[in-house]
Structure formats: C-alpha cells, structure tokens
Amino acid sequence: YTLKEVSGSLADYKSYRREFYAHTAWHDELCLSVKLDQSRWVAVYIGRTQTPHFTANDINGLTAGFELLSSLCHQQWAHAPFSLPDAPIERLEVRQLIAHALTSIGSQVLTKREQQITALLVQGLDSKEISWQLGIGIGTVKNHRKKIYEKLNVSSLSELFQFFLSYLIVAD
C-alpha cells in the first residue's frame, strides 16, 4: 500500500510528510510488517534520503528477503515479550542527545575533521557522499577513515556504529 492509501485523509498525509520527512530528510520510505501473533507485529521502516523513490527492483529485492526477515523476527520475539523502556524519553531530548553525541564522539582522540567524518559515517553516508558534502577528495576521506578506525580501535563500519551507540548511551 502507498502512504496515501493508508492515511486517513489528504490532510493527514500532507502533515505526516511535512513533519516526519522534515525531521528525517527522507524522500521515500518502505515498511516491512511481520505479524508475530494476533496482537503483536514487528515493523521495519526503511527510508531513502538521496534517491527520491524506491524502484521496482528495490521492492523486489526486499520482497525476496522478506521470508528471512520474518523468520528472524519470529525467532527473536515469537515467545518473548517486547522489551520497552520504563520511562519514555521526550523526542526533543532524544534528538538533543544524538546531536550532542554526533558532535562530541571521539573528541579526546580525534581531530575536528575526523569527528565530522565519524558523525557522517554513523549517519550512513559513504566515502563518496562525505567527500561531496565536505568538499574534499575521496582519498582524503579514506585516509581519515583509516585513522578514525585506528584511533577508536575499530576495524569496520559496523564496529564504528556499535562504538557510537555505546558512546550515545554514556555521553554526558
């Protein structure tokens, strides 16, 4: 279904696009929903920031992998309760915490430029996108990336993201 089809009204649709997309910088999104039982679902939202819309090939690829996603969701949550925090944090506070973590991650060991690149990496940008955004060469980005990994003692982007999440949890 499209967002227009599931929105209650045109006003709801326009409001959602204006509010949500402005905060996420998404241009398009997809939702994959897995029904665990009569009262519980797992929803995975995937957003696009660069290309305006998902293509038929994108959708076919996600459809092909859906059974795996469904199996993993059932394996994880079919017989276990969802774990929700006791005290929800206000959205603004969460945004502020993330913004602070993005600007201060690695401040003890990274240069300002390395901090900028780290922040962009954990937000999902690749070397080419970072190069374009910062106005520097791709090779320069790759050199900074090697130094960042070395200084933070990580060896992959997934480890860098885990480092960021750990930092986010303990950041002042």
C-alpha positions in Angstrom: 0.0 0.0 0.0 1.1 3.6 -0.5 1.2 6.1 2.3 -1.7 7.9 0.6 -3.7 4.7 0.6 -3.3 4.1 4.4 -3.6 7.7 5.5 -6.9 8.7 7.0 -7.1 11.9 4.9 -5.2 14.0 2.5 -4.5 16.4 5.4 -3.0 13.6 7.5 -0.9 12.5 4.6 0.5 16.0 4.0 1.0 16.6 7.7 2.9 13.3 8.0 5.2 14.1 5.0 5.8 17.6 6.3 6.6 16.7 9.9 8.3 13.3 9.6 10.2 13.8 6.4 11.5 17.2 7.5 13.0 15.6 10.6 14.5 12.6 8.9 15.4 14.1 5.5 13.8 11.1 3.9 12.3 11.4 0.4 10.6 8.0 0.4 10.1 5.1 2.8 9.0 1.5 2.9 7.6 -0.5 5.8 8.0 -4.3 6.2 5.5 -5.7 8.7 5.8 -9.1 10.3 2.8 -10.5 12.2 4.0 -12.4 15.2 0.6 -13.3 16.6 -2.9 -11.8 16.9 -1.8 -8.8 18.9 1.9 -8.2 18.0 3.7 -7.1 14.9 7.2 -6.1 14.1 7.5 -3.1 11.7 10.8 -2.3 10.0 10.9 1.1 8.2 13.4 1.8 5.5 14.0 5.4 4.3 15.6 7.0 1.3 17.4 10.3 1.6 19.2 10.6 -1.8 17.1 8.9 -4.5 13.5 10.3 -4.4 11.7 7.0 -4.7 12.2 3.2 -4.2 12.3 1.4 -7.5 10.5 -1.8 -8.5 13.9 -3.6 -8.3 14.4 -2.3 -4.7 10.9 -3.6 -3.8 11.6 -6.9 -5.5 14.8 -7.3 -3.6 13.2 -6.6 -0.3 10.3 -9.0 -1.1 12.9 -11.7 -1.9 14.4 -11.2 1.6 11.2 -10.9 3.5 10.9 -14.6 4.5 14.4 -14.3 6.1 13.3 -11.2 8.0 10.1 -12.8 9.1 11.9 -15.9 10.3 14.4 -13.9 12.3 11.6 -11.8 13.9 9.7 -14.9 14.9 12.9 -16.5 16.2 13.6 -13.4 18.3 10.1 -12.4 19.6 7.6 -15.3 19.0 7.8 -16.5 22.6 9.4 -13.4 24.2 7.9 -10.1 25.3 9.0 -6.9 23.6 11.4 -5.1 25.8 10.2 -1.5 26.2 11.8 1.2 28.4 10.1 2.1 31.6 10.2 5.8 31.2 10.0 7.1 27.6 12.3 10.0 26.7 10.8 13.0 25.0 11.6 13.2 21.3 13.4 16.6 21.7 15.6 15.2 24.4 16.5 12.2 22.2 17.3 14.5 19.3 19.5 16.6 21.6 21.3 13.6 22.9 22.0 12.2 19.4 23.1 15.7 18.2 25.5 16.0 21.1 26.9 12.5 20.6 27.4 13.2 16.9 29.4 16.4 17.6 31.4 15.1 20.5 32.2 11.4 19.6 35.9 10.7 19.9 36.7 14.3 21.0 39.5 13.1 23.2 41.4 11.4 20.4 40.0 12.6 17.0 40.7 15.8 15.1 37.7 18.1 14.3 37.7 16.8 10.7 37.9 13.2 11.9 34.9 13.9 14.2 33.0 15.4 11.3 33.7 12.3 9.1 32.8 10.0 12.0 29.5 11.7 12.5 28.7 11.4 8.8 29.7 7.7 8.7 27.5 6.7 11.6 24.6 8.5 9.9 25.1 6.2 6.9 27.0 8.3 4.4 29.6 6.6 2.3 33.0 8.0 1.4 31.8 9.5 -1.9 28.9 11.3 -0.2 31.2 12.5 2.6 33.7 13.7 0.0 31.0 15.7 -1.8 29.5 17.1 1.5 32.8 18.3 2.9 34.3 19.3 -0.4 37.4 17.0 0.0 38.7 14.2 -2.1 37.6 10.6 -1.7 41.1 9.5 -1.0 41.3 12.1 1.8 38.1 10.7 3.3 39.5 7.1 3.1 42.7 8.3 4.8 40.8 9.9 7.6 38.6 6.8 7.9 41.7 4.6 8.4 42.9 7.0 11.2 39.5 7.1 12.8 39.3 3.3 12.9 42.8 3.1 14.3 42.2 5.8 17.0 38.9 4.3 18.1 40.2 0.7 17.9 37.5 -0.5 15.5 38.0 -2.4 12.2 34.7 -2.0 10.4 31.8 0.3 9.9 29.6 -1.9 12.0 32.1 -1.7 14.9 32.2 2.0 14.5 28.4 2.2 14.7 28.5 -0.1 17.8 31.0 2.3 19.3 28.7 5.2 18.5 25.7 3.5 20.2 27.8 2.7 23.2 29.0 6.3 23.3 25.5 7.6 22.9 24.4 5.6 26.0 27.1 7.0 28.3 27.6 10.5 26.8 27.0 13.4 29.2 
